[in-house]
Amino acid sequence: MKKDLIIIGCGGLAREICFYTSMNSDVRIKGILADDEKKYKSSKLNFPYLGKIYDYKVKENDYFIIAFGAHPSKFQIYDDFAKNGAKFYTFIHPQSIVFDTCEIGDGVIIMPFCVIGDNVKISNNVFINKFVNIGHDTIISKSSIFSPYTMIGGGSHIGENVFFSSGSIIAPNTKVGTNCVVSANTFIKKGLQKNSFVFNNVKNIIKVR
């Protein structure tokens, strides 16, 4: 029996995920959850609108994808739905290279043209956008987001709910703490404490996310 796939979100990433997963034989797209019904209608997604995110009651055959490329509620939505018994669908695009030795959690999205190296561990609800390279033996914690062209050196440890903007580069064996934000085209060669915001590796501003 096919899984009933529910997409949370109705923006650009949601449209891409609908396109990719509609070709998967193990799922059928049941519909879209979005708090802004007007935005859903303007998205022209050809799948049913199932209502606001937190109004939905989880069914037995439901599987969810949180399709937010950058959203402050991504972490909380995953935790709240998981507490209510929700199951999450992991999507790995066939044009990405993922080593067989990797451990991939629930609700992970890996978009096209990524390389996920040997013995990488990726926790739940992580989003890896196009053209991302994750080096061998890296550990990625829950709900982190990797924008296009992010490069993570081997042996690094990425905390929960970290956001990497496009072109971020992390040196090998680097630890990035929980809730950090790394701005575009920034090179990190030393560890980051939790709640740090880094802009071009010049300013390191403590910021509670």
Backbone as a chain_set.jsonl record, in Angstrom:
{"seq": "MKKDLIIIGCGGLAREICFYTSMNSDVRIKGILADDEKKYKSSKLNFPYLGKIYDYKVKENDYFIIAFGAHPSKFQIYDDFAKNGAKFYTFIHPQSIVFDTCEIGDGVIIMPFCVIGDNVKISNNVFINKFVNIGHDTIISKSSIFSPYTMIGGGSHIGENVFFSSGSIIAPNTKVGTNCVVSANTFIKKGLQKNSFVFNNVKNIIKVR", "coords": {"N": [[0.832, -1.195, 0.0], [0.512, 2.209, -0.815], [2.108, 5.015, 0.743], [0.493, 7.731, 2.378], [1.324, 10.827, 1.564], [1.951, 13.92, 3.017], [2.487, 17.251, 2.462], [4.01, 19.789, 4.216], [3.723, 23.116, 4.022], [3.788, 25.559, 1.35], [5.36, 26.911, -0.403], [8.13, 27.684, -2.634], [9.951, 25.512, -2.234], [8.169, 23.505, -1.437], [6.728, 23.166, -3.807], [8.711, 22.096, -5.45], [9.295, 19.71, -4.061], [6.851, 18.395, -4.288], [6.847, 17.929, -7.034], [9.085, 16.205, -7.351], [8.494, 14.01, -5.603], [6.118, 13.094, -6.598], [6.777, 11.348, -8.549], [7.618, 9.121, -7.266], [7.163, 5.739, -6.518], [6.282, 4.692, -4.125], [4.641, 6.366, -2.706], [1.671, 8.434, -2.453], [0.608, 11.704, -3.042], [-1.183, 13.171, -0.64], [-2.039, 15.697, 0.117], [-1.784, 19.234, 0.987], [-0.581, 21.069, 3.747], [-0.96, 24.241, 5.085], [-0.681, 27.395, 6.633], [-1.484, 29.766, 5.493], [-3.988, 30.179, 3.459], [-4.506, 31.671, 1.176], [-1.976, 31.995, 0.071], [-1.466, 29.342, -0.54], [-3.393, 28.949, -2.573], [-2.447, 30.695, -4.519], [-0.105, 29.436, -5.157], [-0.674, 27.457, -6.941], [-0.565, 24.721, -6.683], [-1.365, 21.433, -7.517], [-2.744, 19.783, -5.704], [-4.814, 18.645, -2.984], [-5.944, 21.073, -0.567], [-5.389, 20.784, 2.798], [-5.847, 22.207, 5.064], [-4.966, 24.296, 7.95], [-1.758, 24.045, 9.555], [-1.544, 23.112, 12.304], [-4.111, 22.352, 12.772], [-4.597, 19.927, 11.699], [-5.394, 16.466, 12.038], [-3.525, 13.676, 12.749], [-3.37, 10.784, 10.727], [-3.35, 7.155, 10.441], [-1.93, 6.159, 8.17], [-0.479, 8.306, 7.314], [2.296, 10.218, 6.187], [4.784, 12.677, 6.617], [6.337, 15.552, 5.121], [8.306, 18.272, 5.898], [8.37, 21.066, 4.25], [10.074, 23.487, 4.218], [12.421, 25.808, 3.306], [13.776, 27.718, 4.761], [12.796, 28.462, 7.761], [11.555, 29.659, 10.799], [9.921, 28.054, 12.36], [10.314, 25.423, 11.714], [11.774, 23.523, 13.263], [10.152, 23.39, 15.588], [7.666, 22.53, 14.579], [8.285, 19.96, 13.653], [8.943, 18.658, 16.11], [6.512, 18.904, 17.53], [4.641, 17.521, 15.9], [5.836, 14.976, 15.886], [5.544, 14.253, 18.575], [2.852, 13.785, 18.586], [2.632, 11.406, 17.327], [3.21, 11.386, 14.615], [4.538, 10.238, 11.473], [7.444, 10.5, 9.417], [8.56, 11.255, 6.136], [11.419, 10.367, 4.359], [13.315, 11.891, 1.883], [15.466, 11.364, -0.769], [17.092, 12.619, -3.437], [17.549, 11.01, -6.571], [19.71, 11.897, -8.078], [21.695, 12.607, -6.374], [24.649, 11.717, -4.525], [24.979, 9.374, -2.115], [26.665, 7.771, 0.339], [26.631, 4.28, 1.127], [27.232, 3.742, 3.722], [26.212, 5.72, 5.271], [24.091, 7.123, 7.836], [20.783, 7.935, 7.878], [18.266, 10.032, 9.042], [14.734, 10.372, 10.009], [12.398, 12.153, 7.95], [14.259, 13.595, 6.528], [15.489, 15.656, 3.902], [17.153, 15.468, 0.911], [18.337, 17.166, -1.682], [18.839, 17.472, -5.345], [22.132, 16.72, -6.782], [23.933, 16.588, -4.65], [26.64, 15.536, -2.479], [27.119, 13.146, -0.152], [29.257, 12.092, 2.152], [31.353, 9.251, 3.157], [30.271, 7.382, 5.958], [28.733, 9.369, 7.197], [26.505, 10.85, 9.535], [23.223, 11.694, 9.727], [20.762, 13.382, 11.363], [17.228, 13.576, 12.311], [14.827, 15.447, 10.304], [16.448, 17.154, 8.815], [17.41, 19.429, 6.291], [18.869, 19.398, 3.178], [19.976, 21.272, 0.692], [20.399, 21.876, -2.895], [23.531, 20.949, -4.506], [25.259, 20.566, -2.285], [27.994, 19.583, -0.239], [28.9, 17.151, 1.975], [31.376, 16.228, 4.116], [33.224, 13.173, 4.89], [32.5, 11.196, 7.824], [31.145, 13.114, 9.259], [28.875, 14.516, 11.647], [25.537, 15.379, 11.81], [23.172, 17.196, 13.432], [19.711, 17.331, 14.556], [17.214, 18.975, 12.542], [18.731, 20.899, 11.175], [19.694, 23.159, 8.508], [20.869, 23.329, 5.213], [21.931, 25.455, 2.851], [22.189, 25.971, -0.784], [25.352, 25.011, -2.234], [26.826, 24.783, 0.094], [29.639, 23.673, 1.953], [30.876, 21.155, 3.899], [33.486, 20.25, 5.9], [35.196, 17.112, 6.411], [34.636, 15.059, 9.318], [33.39, 16.919, 10.936], [31.117, 18.384, 13.358], [27.848, 19.139, 13.588], [25.518, 21.097, 15.241], [22.088, 21.1, 16.572], [19.416, 22.601, 14.689], [20.821, 24.448, 13.082], [21.605, 26.96, 10.721], [22.849, 27.194, 7.511], [23.839, 29.51, 5.207], [23.925, 30.142, 1.612], [26.889, 29.03, 0.017], [28.451, 28.687, 2.284], [31.346, 27.569, 4.03], [32.826, 25.059, 5.879], [35.543, 24.247, 7.815], [37.433, 21.154, 8.04], [36.772, 18.885, 10.795], [35.442, 20.595, 12.536], [33.417, 22.043, 15.071], [30.11, 23.067, 15.3], [27.867, 24.853, 17.151], [24.53, 24.483, 18.637], [21.712, 26.154, 17.178], [23.068, 28.049, 15.605], [23.796, 30.543, 13.083], [25.091, 30.822, 9.906], [26.297, 33.08, 7.667], [26.033, 33.954, 4.118], [28.628, 32.808, 1.905], [30.672, 32.463, 3.789], [33.554, 31.507, 5.573], [34.336, 29.123, 7.928], [36.694, 28.369, 10.239], [37.22, 27.754, 12.818], [35.664, 26.467, 15.798], [32.164, 27.086, 16.589], [30.306, 28.591, 19.161], [27.133, 27.847, 20.697], [24.147, 29.507, 19.493], [25.395, 31.443, 17.936], [25.976, 34.008, 15.491], [27.428, 34.403, 12.401], [29.119, 36.527, 10.212], [30.661, 36.585, 7.272], [32.881, 35.706, 8.618], [33.907, 37.722, 10.156], [32.38, 39.248, 12.008], [31.08, 38.047, 15.017], [28.297, 37.493, 16.416], [26.356, 37.125, 19.251], [23.263, 35.609, 19.282], [20.004, 34.901, 20.06], [18.0, 32.456, 18.731]], "CA": [[0.0, 0.0, 0.0], [1.273, 3.449, -0.882], [2.03, 5.926, 1.88], [-0.169, 9.012, 2.138], [2.324, 11.858, 1.815], [1.413, 15.255, 3.252], [3.523, 18.283, 2.381], [3.785, 20.945, 5.089], [4.272, 24.277, 3.333], [3.265, 25.744, -0.011], [6.25, 27.805, -1.137], [8.921, 27.138, -3.729], [10.457, 24.182, -1.909], [7.03, 22.583, -1.468], [6.415, 22.859, -5.203], [9.747, 21.18, -5.941], [9.118, 18.41, -3.417], [5.682, 17.773, -4.922], [7.255, 17.457, -8.356], [9.984, 15.062, -7.222], [7.884, 12.85, -4.941], [4.999, 12.579, -7.397], [7.318, 10.292, -9.398], [8.001, 7.993, -6.421], [6.122, 4.709, -6.575], [5.862, 4.24, -2.795], [3.776, 7.36, -2.064], [0.747, 9.289, -3.197], [0.509, 12.975, -2.328], [-2.537, 13.328, -0.105], [-2.407, 17.105, 0.106], [-0.903, 20.296, 1.466], [-0.911, 21.827, 4.953], [-0.381, 25.593, 5.059], [-1.479, 28.313, 7.444], [-1.971, 30.847, 4.634], [-4.73, 29.553, 2.361], [-4.339, 32.497, -0.021], [-0.681, 31.638, -0.519], [-1.657, 28.022, -1.154], [-4.123, 29.099, -3.837], [-1.585, 31.358, -5.501], [0.991, 28.532, -5.518], [-1.18, 26.615, -8.044], [-0.284, 23.309, -6.448], [-2.506, 20.629, -7.942], [-3.047, 18.792, -4.677], [-5.827, 19.221, -2.089], [-5.591, 21.85, 0.615], [-5.876, 20.029, 3.957], [-6.076, 23.111, 6.175], [-3.827, 24.85, 8.669], [-0.817, 23.012, 9.985], [-1.834, 22.518, 13.606], [-5.496, 21.882, 12.829], [-4.702, 18.597, 11.092], [-5.322, 15.3, 12.91], [-2.684, 12.675, 12.1], [-3.986, 9.487, 10.434], [-2.419, 6.027, 10.556], [-1.096, 5.972, 6.98], [0.098, 9.595, 6.945], [3.721, 10.508, 6.3], [4.92, 14.118, 6.431], [7.567, 16.253, 4.772], [8.261, 19.706, 6.229], [9.007, 21.657, 3.06], [10.487, 24.869, 4.445], [13.838, 25.998, 3.078], [14.277, 28.52, 5.884], [11.575, 28.821, 8.489], [11.855, 29.555, 12.232], [9.07, 27.069, 13.03], [10.585, 24.069, 11.224], [12.179, 22.72, 14.4], [9.019, 23.188, 16.493], [6.646, 21.732, 13.897], [8.714, 18.564, 13.68], [8.815, 18.132, 17.467], [5.096, 18.814, 17.916], [4.014, 16.435, 15.146], [6.408, 13.715, 16.356], [4.911, 13.941, 19.861], [1.496, 13.314, 18.295], [2.699, 10.13, 16.636], [3.388, 11.523, 13.168], [5.674, 9.612, 10.806], [8.03, 11.434, 8.455], [9.077, 10.643, 4.91], [12.757, 10.8, 3.973], [13.452, 11.995, 0.421], [16.826, 11.523, -1.297], [16.986, 12.698, -4.895], [18.433, 10.01, -7.191], [20.905, 12.499, -8.671], [22.69, 12.857, -5.333], [25.482, 10.571, -4.148], [24.943, 9.147, -0.674], [27.369, 6.518, 0.62], [25.847, 3.253, 1.806], [27.596, 3.726, 5.137], [25.571, 6.845, 5.958], [22.868, 6.936, 8.612], [19.881, 9.032, 7.505], [17.114, 10.039, 9.935], [13.381, 10.56, 9.483], [12.036, 13.484, 7.484], [15.404, 14.263, 5.894], [15.379, 15.973, 2.48], [18.423, 15.681, 0.208], [17.978, 17.612, -3.019], [19.768, 16.979, -6.377], [23.529, 17.111, -6.984], [24.671, 16.628, -3.391], [27.514, 14.404, -2.173], [27.135, 12.877, 1.282], [30.423, 11.22, 2.195], [31.394, 7.996, 3.904], [30.046, 7.324, 7.405], [28.058, 10.574, 7.694], [25.294, 10.595, 10.313], [22.297, 12.815, 9.583], [19.611, 13.183, 12.242], [15.895, 13.832, 11.763], [14.311, 16.761, 9.905], [17.515, 17.96, 8.216], [17.186, 19.789, 4.885], [20.108, 19.626, 2.442], [19.58, 21.808, -0.613], [21.188, 21.447, -4.057], [24.974, 21.198, -4.609], [25.895, 20.573, -0.962], [28.96, 18.513, -0.032], [29.129, 16.841, 3.389], [32.555, 15.379, 4.185], [33.17, 11.91, 5.619], [32.506, 11.109, 9.289], [30.48, 14.279, 9.854], [27.634, 14.289, 12.384], [24.62, 16.503, 11.636], [22.081, 17.042, 14.386], [18.324, 17.506, 14.118], [16.555, 20.192, 12.045], [19.633, 21.868, 10.555], [19.374, 23.5, 7.118], [22.06, 23.596, 4.41], [21.582, 26.119, 1.596], [23.025, 25.506, -1.904], [26.813, 25.196, -2.298], [27.481, 24.659, 1.395], [30.679, 22.643, 1.987], [31.203, 20.8, 5.27], [34.68, 19.414, 5.936], [35.068, 15.828, 7.074], [34.848, 14.972, 10.751], [32.761, 18.026, 11.65], [29.939, 18.071, 14.185], [26.904, 20.253, 13.434], [24.476, 21.017, 16.262], [20.689, 21.173, 16.16], [18.79, 23.848, 14.253], [21.829, 25.356, 12.516], [21.275, 27.405, 9.358], [23.977, 27.579, 6.672], [23.454, 30.221, 3.988], [24.599, 29.672, 0.397], [28.324, 29.243, -0.087], [29.166, 28.491, 3.55], [32.394, 26.548, 4.016], [33.237, 24.7, 7.232], [36.797, 23.494, 7.783], [37.324, 19.815, 8.638], [36.864, 18.667, 12.246], [34.937, 21.794, 13.202], [32.163, 21.881, 15.803], [29.203, 24.215, 15.228], [26.882, 24.639, 18.203], [23.095, 24.579, 18.388], [21.065, 27.441, 16.871], [23.949, 29.004, 14.934], [23.501, 31.003, 11.724], [26.298, 31.161, 9.151], [25.829, 33.859, 6.521], [26.485, 33.528, 2.794], [30.041, 32.922, 1.508], [31.467, 32.598, 5.005], [34.431, 30.382, 5.869], [34.503, 28.888, 9.355], [37.855, 27.503, 10.474], [37.235, 27.425, 14.232], [34.342, 26.098, 16.282], [31.208, 28.131, 16.955], [29.461, 28.316, 20.311], [25.697, 27.878, 20.392], [23.465, 30.804, 19.303], [26.269, 32.411, 17.27], [25.725, 34.459, 14.125], [28.72, 34.758, 11.817], [29.008, 37.215, 8.928], [31.954, 36.628, 6.579], [33.937, 35.356, 9.578], [34.445, 38.931, 10.783], [31.572, 39.519, 13.188], [30.508, 36.886, 15.68], [27.323, 38.146, 17.276], [25.488, 36.184, 19.945], [21.887, 35.881, 18.893], [19.091, 33.83, 20.406], [17.069, 32.206, 17.634]], "C": [[0.873, 1.254, 0.0], [1.068, 4.281, 0.384], [1.304, 7.204, 1.461], [0.785, 10.128, 2.544], [1.658, 13.22, 1.926], [2.575, 16.241, 3.293], [3.138, 19.436, 3.289], [4.507, 22.138, 4.477], [3.743, 24.362, 1.915], [4.113, 26.712, -0.824], [7.02, 27.085, -2.23], [9.45, 25.746, -3.452], [9.335, 23.155, -1.948], [6.67, 22.205, -2.898], [7.444, 21.885, -5.787], [9.576, 19.78, -5.359], [7.915, 17.677, -4.009], [6.061, 17.189, -6.288], [8.096, 16.188, -8.238], [9.257, 13.827, -6.675], [6.705, 12.288, -5.722], [5.462, 11.462, -8.331], [7.748, 9.067, -8.602], [6.85, 6.991, -6.328], [5.586, 4.311, -5.204], [4.926, 5.21, -2.092], [2.736, 7.899, -3.031], [0.599, 10.569, -2.381], [-0.948, 13.213, -1.933], [-2.983, 14.786, -0.129], [-1.383, 17.988, 0.783], [-1.451, 20.885, 2.763], [-0.211, 23.176, 4.892], [-1.284, 26.522, 5.845], [-2.096, 29.432, 6.62], [-2.661, 30.25, 3.41], [-4.608, 30.364, 1.07], [-3.016, 32.181, -0.718], [-0.76, 30.262, -1.182], [-2.344, 28.147, -2.507], [-3.255, 29.742, -4.91], [-0.423, 30.469, -5.942], [0.639, 27.631, -6.694], [-0.732, 25.165, -7.913], [-1.525, 22.481, -6.745], [-2.783, 19.471, -6.988], [-3.978, 19.436, -3.652], [-5.232, 20.027, -0.942], [-6.223, 21.173, 1.83], [-6.058, 20.895, 5.195], [-4.797, 23.63, 6.811], [-3.021, 23.739, 9.33], [-1.255, 22.332, 11.278], [-3.292, 22.099, 13.771], [-5.636, 20.432, 12.349], [-4.54, 17.494, 12.139], [-4.604, 14.168, 12.166], [-3.442, 11.355, 11.945], [-2.909, 8.406, 10.374], [-1.454, 5.918, 9.38], [-0.424, 7.26, 6.504], [1.617, 9.607, 7.148], [3.917, 11.973, 5.903], [6.309, 14.494, 5.941], [7.383, 17.722, 5.121], [9.063, 20.442, 5.17], [9.229, 23.153, 3.251], [11.99, 24.961, 4.224], [14.509, 26.796, 4.173], [13.062, 29.041, 6.63], [11.826, 28.637, 9.979], [11.046, 28.491, 12.953], [9.359, 25.634, 12.628], [10.907, 23.107, 12.363], [10.974, 22.368, 15.265], [7.935, 22.329, 15.869], [7.019, 20.257, 13.932], [8.496, 17.968, 15.074], [7.357, 17.929, 17.856], [4.396, 17.668, 17.196], [4.541, 15.077, 15.608], [5.784, 13.292, 17.685], [3.5, 13.401, 19.683], [1.485, 12.054, 17.437], [2.877, 10.209, 15.132], [4.623, 10.769, 12.693], [6.153, 10.552, 9.703], [8.688, 10.673, 7.311], [10.44, 11.232, 4.585], [12.878, 10.773, 2.45], [14.904, 12.24, 0.057], [16.733, 11.511, -2.815], [17.978, 11.725, -5.543], [19.677, 10.588, -7.844], [21.891, 13.004, -7.614], [23.428, 11.568, -5.018], [25.495, 10.486, -2.627], [25.579, 7.787, -0.402], [26.465, 5.561, 1.397], [26.115, 3.209, 3.298], [26.945, 4.85, 5.94], [24.369, 6.38, 6.77], [21.985, 8.165, 8.393], [18.619, 8.938, 8.355], [15.792, 10.239, 9.222], [13.165, 12.002, 9.027], [13.164, 14.267, 6.859], [15.094, 14.492, 4.416], [16.778, 16.212, 1.936], [18.092, 15.96, -1.252], [19.025, 17.153, -4.047], [21.193, 17.505, -6.233], [24.301, 17.335, -5.684], [25.586, 15.407, -3.295], [27.586, 14.28, -0.656], [28.152, 11.764, 1.502], [30.285, 10.015, 3.107], [31.148, 8.218, 5.39], [29.492, 8.631, 7.984], [26.786, 10.166, 8.433], [24.422, 11.84, 10.274], [21.053, 12.525, 10.408], [18.315, 13.632, 11.559], [15.688, 15.282, 11.32], [15.388, 17.698, 9.367], [17.179, 18.211, 6.748], [18.512, 20.142, 4.238], [19.743, 20.02, 1.02], [20.599, 21.399, -1.689], [22.677, 21.809, -3.911], [25.659, 21.365, -3.252], [26.83, 19.372, -0.86], [29.208, 18.347, 1.462], [30.271, 15.837, 3.474], [32.381, 14.169, 5.089], [33.171, 12.102, 7.126], [31.906, 12.333, 9.984], [29.193, 13.843, 10.561], [26.777, 15.543, 12.272], [23.408, 16.273, 12.53], [20.755, 17.543, 13.815], [18.007, 18.92, 13.626], [17.504, 21.251, 11.49], [19.33, 22.011, 9.067], [20.661, 23.911, 6.401], [21.625, 24.192, 3.073], [22.53, 25.678, 0.485], [24.489, 25.916, -1.777], [27.479, 25.285, -0.929], [28.464, 23.491, 1.349], [31.061, 22.397, 3.444], [32.39, 19.841, 5.265], [34.475, 18.157, 6.754], [35.338, 15.898, 8.563], [34.229, 16.094, 11.556], [31.542, 17.546, 12.436], [29.035, 19.3, 14.185], [25.765, 20.077, 14.431], [23.075, 21.124, 15.693], [20.317, 22.58, 15.679], [19.803, 24.892, 13.791], [21.418, 25.707, 11.087], [22.541, 27.859, 8.645], [23.452, 28.262, 5.415], [24.302, 29.741, 2.813], [26.087, 30.008, 0.414], [29.085, 29.141, 1.213], [30.202, 27.381, 3.403], [32.866, 26.32, 5.45], [34.482, 23.836, 7.136], [36.611, 22.123, 8.425], [37.46, 19.84, 10.159], [36.433, 19.887, 13.059], [33.613, 21.492, 13.89], [31.362, 23.175, 15.746], [28.055, 23.95, 16.198], [25.447, 24.827, 17.763], [22.674, 26.022, 18.092], [21.985, 28.472, 16.233], [23.408, 29.369, 13.55], [24.817, 31.405, 11.075], [25.853, 31.848, 7.87], [26.506, 33.405, 5.224], [27.989, 33.761, 2.603], [30.973, 33.137, 2.692], [32.271, 31.326, 5.255], [34.64, 30.285, 7.372], [35.669, 27.921, 9.554], [38.037, 27.157, 11.944], [35.806, 27.12, 14.671], [33.479, 27.303, 16.623], [30.415, 27.691, 18.179], [27.993, 28.433, 19.915], [25.187, 29.316, 20.309], [24.34, 31.86, 18.641], [25.747, 32.761, 15.886], [27.045, 34.943, 13.56], [28.506, 35.357, 10.435], [30.395, 37.353, 8.331], [33.143, 36.445, 7.516], [34.598, 36.584, 10.21], [33.704, 39.231, 12.087], [31.014, 38.198, 13.713], [29.57, 37.416, 16.756], [26.455, 37.082, 17.933], [24.042, 36.582, 19.697], [21.031, 34.683, 19.261], [18.088, 33.662, 19.303], [15.751, 31.723, 18.187]], "O": [[1.857, 1.335, 0.736], [0.006, 4.253, 1.005], [1.472, 7.693, 0.344], [1.025, 10.346, 3.732], [0.899, 13.627, 1.047], [3.521, 16.078, 4.063], [2.053, 20.002, 3.148], [5.736, 22.172, 4.417], [3.304, 23.363, 1.345], [3.646, 27.271, -1.816], [6.619, 26.017, -2.692], [9.41, 24.882, -4.329], [9.533, 22.045, -2.443], [6.343, 21.05, -3.172], [7.091, 20.966, -6.526], [9.697, 18.784, -6.072], [7.965, 16.463, -4.206], [5.64, 16.087, -6.64], [7.85, 15.21, -8.943], [9.39, 12.732, -7.221], [6.33, 11.131, -5.531], [4.637, 10.711, -8.851], [8.196, 8.078, -9.183], [5.704, 7.369, -6.085], [4.544, 3.661, -5.119], [4.456, 4.918, -0.993], [2.892, 7.831, -4.25], [0.478, 10.515, -1.157], [-1.816, 13.425, -2.779], [-4.154, 15.08, -0.364], [-0.275, 17.562, 1.109], [-2.645, 21.166, 2.866], [0.999, 23.241, 4.672], [-2.508, 26.447, 5.739], [-3.123, 29.989, 7.006], [-2.003, 29.864, 2.444], [-4.607, 29.79, -0.019], [-2.951, 32.11, -1.945], [-0.191, 30.045, -2.252], [-1.922, 27.521, -3.48], [-3.328, 29.366, -6.08], [0.181, 30.716, -6.985], [1.524, 27.102, -7.367], [-0.544, 24.469, -8.912], [-2.615, 22.801, -6.272], [-3.023, 18.339, -7.407], [-3.937, 20.652, -3.468], [-4.165, 19.706, -0.42], [-7.441, 21.005, 1.89], [-6.388, 20.382, 6.264], [-3.698, 23.435, 6.291], [-3.529, 22.656, 9.621], [-1.329, 21.105, 11.338], [-3.663, 21.547, 14.807], [-6.666, 19.794, 12.568], [-3.673, 17.568, 13.009], [-5.028, 13.759, 11.085], [-4.069, 10.867, 12.886], [-1.718, 8.7, 10.27], [-0.277, 5.615, 9.576], [0.139, 7.298, 5.41], [2.14, 9.085, 8.132], [3.287, 12.452, 4.961], [7.308, 13.863, 6.284], [6.416, 18.349, 4.689], [10.294, 20.438, 5.197], [8.65, 23.976, 2.542], [12.755, 24.262, 4.889], [15.68, 26.577, 4.48], [12.385, 29.96, 6.17], [12.268, 27.566, 10.394], [11.427, 28.061, 14.042], [8.723, 24.712, 13.139], [10.37, 22.001, 12.417], [10.784, 21.21, 15.637], [7.344, 21.489, 16.546], [6.175, 19.403, 14.207], [7.923, 16.886, 15.199], [7.003, 16.906, 18.442], [3.637, 16.922, 17.815], [3.77, 14.123, 15.712], [5.525, 12.108, 17.9], [3.006, 12.651, 20.525], [0.449, 11.68, 16.885], [2.713, 9.206, 14.439], [5.62, 10.671, 13.407], [5.366, 11.305, 9.129], [9.281, 9.609, 7.494], [10.601, 12.451, 4.541], [12.581, 9.764, 1.811], [15.509, 13.209, 0.516], [16.34, 10.507, -3.411], [19.125, 11.632, -5.105], [20.614, 9.845, -8.137], [22.818, 13.748, -7.935], [22.907, 10.471, -5.217], [25.957, 11.399, -1.942], [25.078, 6.763, -0.867], [25.646, 5.981, 2.213], [25.299, 2.687, 4.058], [27.112, 4.919, 7.158], [23.72, 5.387, 6.443], [22.387, 9.291, 8.685], [17.971, 7.892, 8.392], [15.731, 10.272, 7.993], [13.678, 12.943, 9.632], [13.05, 15.479, 6.674], [14.51, 13.632, 3.756], [17.507, 17.065, 2.443], [17.62, 15.077, -1.967], [20.004, 16.509, -3.668], [21.436, 18.565, -5.656], [25.207, 18.167, -5.625], [25.349, 14.384, -3.937], [28.05, 15.187, 0.035], [27.933, 10.626, 1.087], [29.25, 9.793, 3.735], [31.729, 9.112, 6.005], [29.759, 8.957, 9.141], [26.078, 9.252, 8.01], [24.828, 12.909, 10.73], [20.367, 11.53, 10.174], [18.311, 14.013, 10.389], [16.279, 16.211, 11.871], [15.245, 18.917, 9.458], [16.717, 17.31, 6.048], [19.203, 21.061, 4.677], [19.26, 19.199, 0.242], [21.544, 20.661, -1.409], [23.036, 22.812, -3.294], [26.538, 22.212, -3.096], [26.509, 18.282, -1.331], [29.664, 19.272, 2.134], [30.157, 14.722, 2.965], [31.5, 14.143, 5.948], [33.767, 13.047, 7.642], [32.144, 12.552, 11.172], [28.514, 12.917, 10.12], [27.229, 16.64, 12.597], [22.707, 15.271, 12.393], [20.706, 18.107, 12.722], [18.455, 19.915, 14.197], [17.103, 22.406, 11.348], [18.78, 21.102, 8.444], [21.437, 24.723, 6.904], [21.017, 23.503, 2.254], [23.566, 25.075, 0.766], [24.819, 26.997, -1.289], [28.585, 25.811, -0.813], [28.164, 22.444, 0.775], [31.512, 23.307, 4.139], [32.314, 18.752, 4.696], [33.671, 18.14, 7.686], [36.161, 16.692, 9.021], [34.509, 16.218, 12.748], [31.017, 16.457, 12.206], [29.396, 20.356, 14.705], [25.12, 19.029, 14.462], [22.893, 21.225, 14.48], [20.817, 23.588, 16.178], [19.655, 26.08, 14.079], [20.943, 24.851, 10.34], [23.224, 28.779, 9.094], [22.704, 27.66, 4.645], [25.282, 29.019, 3.001], [26.489, 31.114, 0.775], [30.269, 29.479, 1.25], [29.959, 26.378, 2.732], [33.254, 27.258, 6.146], [34.48, 22.811, 6.455], [35.727, 21.947, 9.263], [38.152, 20.683, 10.731], [36.983, 20.171, 14.123], [32.78, 20.766, 13.347], [31.863, 24.243, 16.097], [27.356, 22.944, 16.082], [25.181, 25.277, 16.649], [23.201, 26.974, 18.668], [21.704, 29.667, 16.313], [22.665, 28.605, 12.935], [25.566, 32.219, 11.615], [25.115, 31.266, 7.076], [27.424, 32.585, 5.237], [28.546, 34.757, 3.065], [31.939, 33.894, 2.608], [31.747, 30.216, 5.165], [35.068, 31.245, 8.013], [35.626, 26.784, 9.085], [38.907, 26.357, 12.29], [34.851, 27.48, 13.983], [33.982, 28.391, 16.906], [29.914, 26.568, 18.236], [27.664, 29.054, 18.905], [25.715, 30.217, 20.96], [24.061, 33.052, 18.765], [25.156, 31.929, 15.198], [27.71, 35.79, 14.157], [27.811, 34.786, 9.595], [31.213, 38.136, 8.815], [34.242, 36.94, 7.268], [35.709, 36.498, 10.734], [34.321, 39.441, 13.132], [30.542, 37.353, 12.952], [29.995, 37.745, 17.863], [25.884, 36.233, 17.248], [23.655, 37.737, 19.878], [21.304, 33.567, 18.82], [17.385, 34.612, 18.956], [14.823, 31.454, 17.424]]}, "num_chains": 1, "name": "protein.A"}
